[in-house]
Each structure stands twice: as C-alpha cells, then as structure tokens.
Amino acid sequence: MVIDSTEKHFLVVGFGSIGRRHVRNLKTLFSDCRVTVLRHGDGCRESKRLYQEGANNCIDSLNDVLQLELTAAIIANPASLHLQTAEILAEKNIPIFIEKPFSHSTEGLSDFINHCAEKKIVLMVGYNLRFTPSLQKFRQLLSEKIIGRILSVRSEVGQYLPSWRPAQKYQDTVSAQKALGGGVLLELSHEIDYLVWLFGYADSVTAAISRQSDLEIDVEDTAHVLLNFSSHNKEKKLPAVLTMDFVRHDTTRTCTVVGTEGTLRWDGINRSVDIFERAADSWKNIYHDENDSNASYLEELRYFADGLDTEDSTALTTSVLEAKHVVEIVEAAKKSSALKRMVELQVGK
C-alpha cells in the first residue's frame, strides 16, 4: 500500500546498505515524496547511485539540513554518530527514526529521550524484527501460554562476516570497526531487543565475549550471554542464553523457548514457528510467513509514519526506552566479560 505522500520530504543520513534500503522503501511507501541523502566527504559525487536508488538530492553537511523543511529524518550512519546526529536534528524539532542500535553507548541517551519528550519530538529506534509476522506470532503464542509456564530460553544468531555483504570488503564495514560501533553485540542487537520485547527488562547479565576468528577486525566476533528476567515471572527468574557470532557459515537466527507443556521454536531465516507438544511427543510447524525479508522494514517505516500523525506516541516512547535498555545490556555484557562476573542492571532506572 502506498501512503499519501503529498509534500513529504525525508532526510536519510548515511548511504550504506541500510541507508539505501530506507531510501528505496520511502519511495515505495510514499511514491511522490522527496528524499534527500546526507553523505559526508565526497559521497555526493556518486550521484548516479543515489538517483538509481531513488534519492532526489544529496547534501554533505548537517548545517545544510537547517535550510530544509523536513517531514522526518532517518539516521542510518554508524552507531557512534547516531546521538550527535540526532541531537542536531532535534534542535529543529524534526521527527527522528534511528536505525538500530540507539547508540554505541548509553552516555547522553536519557537526557536525549527526555528532551524529545519535552519538545514532543517523535522518536523511534528501528528494530525491524518486531515487525516480522513470524516473530509476532511467536510472541502471541507465548502470551497465550501454549507451552505452559516458561522455564528457559535459548537464542542464537550468527553469520560469517565476509559473506554478510559480499559486494563490500568486510574490513571496511561498520560491523568490523570498534570506532564505528561494530562488533556482534551492537550489530546483532536485534536478538537482545526481541528478548526484551518478549520477556521484559533484564535484571542481570553474565557474558564472555571474544575475538575467536582470524578475521581482520578490531571487535568481538563471538559473544555468549546469559540474561536473567524477573518481569516475566515474579516467582522465579527466567534464564535466557544468547549466542552471537560473525564466524559461522550456516547462517542462523533462532529462538527456542522451553515450557512445562512443550517447546516453541522461532526460525528467523525460514520465518517459521514450530512446536513440540508434550502430549503429541513430536514437532510440527504451526506458522510460516511467505513475505520477503524487506516486508518488515517497510512495516516499521509505515509504523513510524503513522506515529507522525498522532498525538499519542506512547508506543513509540516505550520502544525507545527498551532500545536504551538494549544498549545498557550491551555495556553490561562487556563489563561482565572484562570482570569475569555477573553484572546487575538497574531495571527501569
């Protein structure tokens, strides 16, 4: 569905793979909208690629943004630049969509969230897996207690970094560089986000992170994280084991939840949900999503656009606070690994 695009003008900051995706998707949703891309340095000289993807204009300085009348801005530059970019845009009261993660650290996030709330600036952090029908179905089934009381959770995600974006040298990607906010914890933080979405805020983190491979990177390529949640079950903390890596060749994205009456498994690659029922003593598929992988990105932009036209931004605010908690978990995991002990989190603080 194409949304009415009368006089809409979007800014996309950054023109990497995710920035290009957002440009294309804006043109899909708002066929007649204008899209301006912000690229620093000599990026605007590559005008042919910009226009092929659907951009109408290119600027090379945030100062130029102040001259534009914008409907909203999408921040898709490296995570280490997210907050400073967002702060400049917020000074002009521009609605802001930040591609995950919220930032590479928690410094300044609370103040920024409060500033946007006071100025009534629409703010959203984009974790597209929340808009994947198969994961939504998985969440619904868990809430319906289809497998009884939840006992434990195991989440896995991994892909060999050089095969992730084969058209680009992996050494040059954000994923490979600490200075740009790379590493598995931030780059694959979708998993942390959906665990928070499914089970609430985490109480504690225990982690072992390392660089196990011979890849030419200066960040962790492997993380083993144990999260404890109490908001899902007040009587007993729920343990969730999360494994993340840049090294495996069998691309994997799964979440398996064990309950008293069976096991529920989500497969993000196949976009399916399977159940092992205690009574049946066998596995069966109960949901499969036929949409392509871009559908969730379109849906999250549609959700953001809907938020521009309503005075009630409660849902967006909740997701932003959860996105901040994701960064808190990442920092706690790094601290835990360095200190070799569990790190407790100040839930909701």
N, C-alpha and C positions, 0 to 999 in steps of 0.2 A: 504494500500500500504506500503510495506517495502522499506525503503530508503537504498541506497548503504551504507553499514556500514564498509567498508574496513578501518581497523586500527583506528577506532574511539574508544576513551576512555573517558568515562564520570565519573565525581565525583558527588555523591549525598550526601550533608551534611544534616544529620538528617534521622531518620528511623521511624518516626511516621507514621500515616495513609497516609498523603500526600507524604511523602518521599517514602514509599513503592509503592504508586501508580506511582510515577515518575520512579522508578526502573523498574516496570513491563512495563510501556509504552515505555521506552527507548528500552527495549528488543523487544517490538512489532514493533517499527519503524525501529530499527537497529538490526537485528536478531543476527549478529555476533559481536556486539560491546562489549567492556569490561566496566563493571560498578563497580567502587569502592565506597564503602559507608564509610563515616566518622561518627563515633559514639564515643562520649567521655565516659570516665569512663570504665565500664565493658561491654559496649554494644557489643563489638566484640565477646564476649564469646557466644552470642546467634547466633552462626554461622549457625545452621540448618535453622532458619527462614530466615536469609539473603540469603542463597543459594536457598531456596524454592521460594523466590520472584524473583530470577534471578541475584542477585549480584555475582560478581566474586571474590571480595576481600573486606576486611574491615581494616580500619586504625583508630587509636584512637587519633590522634593529627594532627593539621593543619601543624605542622612542617614537617610531612611525605608527605604532598601534594607537597612540594617544590621539592621532588625527582621524582615526576610523570610527564610524558608527557601527557597532557590532551587536548582533543578536546574542552571541555567546562565543566562548573560546574553548578549544580543546588543546590541552597540554600533552604533547607526546614526545618531548625531548628526554634526555637522560634523567633518571630519578634524582641525581644530585642537583639538578637545576629546577626541579618541579616547584619547590616552595618559593624561591626567589622570583620565578616567573609568575606564579600565581599572585604573589603579593603586589606586583606591579599592576596586573590586570584588575585586582580587587580595588585598587585606588580609583579606578574609573567605574566601579560598580558593575563590571562585566560578569555575567554568569559564567561559571568555570566548571569544565569537565576535565579531571586529571586522570590520565591513563595510569593504571597501577604500576608500581606501588605509590602510595600517597607521597612518600619521600624516602630518602636513603637513611634518615634518622628522625627521631621524634622531636628534635630541637625546633621550637617555634610552632609546632603543629597546633597545640592547644590555643595559643594566642590567635593563630590564624583562623581557626574554627570559630572562636568567639567573635572575632572581627566580622567575619562573614555573617554570622547570626545577627549581630547588632545592626549591620547595614542591610540585612535581608538580601544578601547576595546568594543566589542559587549555586550550590557547590555539590559536586558528585565525584567520587572516585570510581573509575571503571574497572570492575572485576566481572568480565563477561560470562564466566561460568555460572553465575547466579541466574543468567537468562537462558541457560541451556535447558530445554524441556526435560531431558532425561534426569538431570540433577534436581530439577524442581519436583519431578515425580518421586525421586528417591527421598527427598525431604518430606514430601507429603506422606509417603508410606511410613516413614519413621515416626512422624507425628501421630499417625493412626495406630501405632504400636503393633504393626503387622507381624513383627518378630518378638513381641513381648517386651520385657524390660531389657534395655540395652546394657550389655556387660563390657564390651570393649570395641575399639575402633582401630583399623589399620588403613593408612592412606599411603599410596605410592605414586611417585611421578618421576619420570626420567626419560632423557633422550640424549643421544650423542651430540655434543655441541656443534661439531663441524657439519653435521647433516641437518641441523636445525634450519639454517638459512644458507643453502648450498650456493646461492649466487653471490655470496659475500664472504670475504675472508673472516673466519670466526675470531681471529685475533683482534679484528677491528670493531667487533660488535660491543654493544653496551654490556652484554652478558659476561664478557671476558675481562672487563676492566673495573677494578675497585673504585677508581676515581669517578666513574660514571654511575656507580650504584649497581654494579654487576654481582655475580655470584648466585648460587642456587636459591638461597634464602629469599632474596628480593625478586629475582627473575621468575621464580616458580612460586611466588607467594599466593597465587590463586588457591593453592591447597590449604594454606593457613586461613585464608579468607573464608573458604566454604566450610571449614571445620568450625570457625566462629559462627558462621551463619546457621549451621546445623545444631551446634551444641552450646552456644553462648560464649561468654568470655572465659579465657583460660586463667586458672589460679596459679599454676607453676609450670616451669619449663626446665627440662633436663636435655642437654644436647651434646653431640660430638660432631664437629664439623671439620673438614679437612680437604686438602687437595690430593687426591689419590692417583690421578692420571698423569700422563706426560704432556698434557695439553699446554700450549703456550699462553697461559692465563695467570693473573695475579690474584685470583679469588678462589673461594672454596668451590669445588665441583661435586662434593658429596656432603649430605647432612642427614644425621639420624636424630630425630627429635621426639621426645616424649612430652606430651601435653596432658595436664590434668584439668578436667572441667567439673565444677560442682553445680553450676546453674541448671544443668540438665537433670541432675538427681541430687537432691539435698542430703540424702542419707549417705550415699557413697560417691566418692569422686570417680568420674569416668576417665579411664586412661585412653589416650589416642596416640598411637605410634605412627610417626610420619617419616618416610624415607624419600629423599630428593637427590637427584644427581644429573650431571651433564655427561655421564660416561657410558650408559647402557645403549646397546644398539637395537634392542627390541623396545621401541617407543611405548611407554607405559603411562597410564593415568587411571588409577582405580581407587575406590574406597570400599572397604569391606566392614560391615557392622555386624557383630555377633550379639544375638539376643537370647533370651530364655526359651523362645519357641522357634528359633531358626537363625539363618544368616541372610543378610541383604547385601548385594554387591552392585556397585555402580562402575561401569566402564566408560570413561570419558572419550576414549579413542573410538570405540564402536557405538557410543551414545546409547547404551543399553542398561537395563536394570534386571538382575537375576535374583532369584530367591531360592534358598534351601529351606524347605519346610520340615520341621521336626516330625510331623505326622506322616508326611509323604516319603521322607528319607531320600530325597533326590533334589537335584537342581532343575529349575525351569526358568525360561525367560518370560518376564511379565511386562516388559516395555522396551520399545525400540523407537528411536527418533530418526525420522527419514530426512530431516533438514540437513543442509550442508553446514560446514563449520563456521561460515560467515554469518549465519542467521542470528546467533547470539549477540554478535557485535552490532548488527542492525537494531536488534531489540533493545539493547542498552542505550543506544542513541535516541531511539524513539521514547524510551522512558525518561531520559534526561530532557528531551524536548517537551514532553508533557509537563514536566516539572517547571518549565519556564512560564507556563500559562496558568499556574495555580498558586494561591496564596499559602496553601498548606504544604510545606516542604518537610514534614515530619519524617517521612520515609527516607528522603534523601539525607537528612541530618543523621538518622540512625546509621545508615550505611557509611557515612563519613567517620563517625565515631568508631565504628567497627574497623574501618580502614586504618585509623590511627592505632587501634589495638593490634592490628596485624604487624605494624612497624615495631610496636612495643614487644611483641613476641619475638620478632627477628633480633632485636637488640638483646633480649634476654637469652636467646639461644646462643648468640655469640659470647655473651658473658659467661654462661654456663659452661660452654666448651673450654673457654680460657681458664676458668677457675676449677673446672672438673667437679662441679657440684650443682645441685638443683637451685634454681633462682625463682623466688616467689614474685608474683605480679600484684600490683595494687589495682585490683579489679574495679573498673568504673571510675577510677580517680584521674 
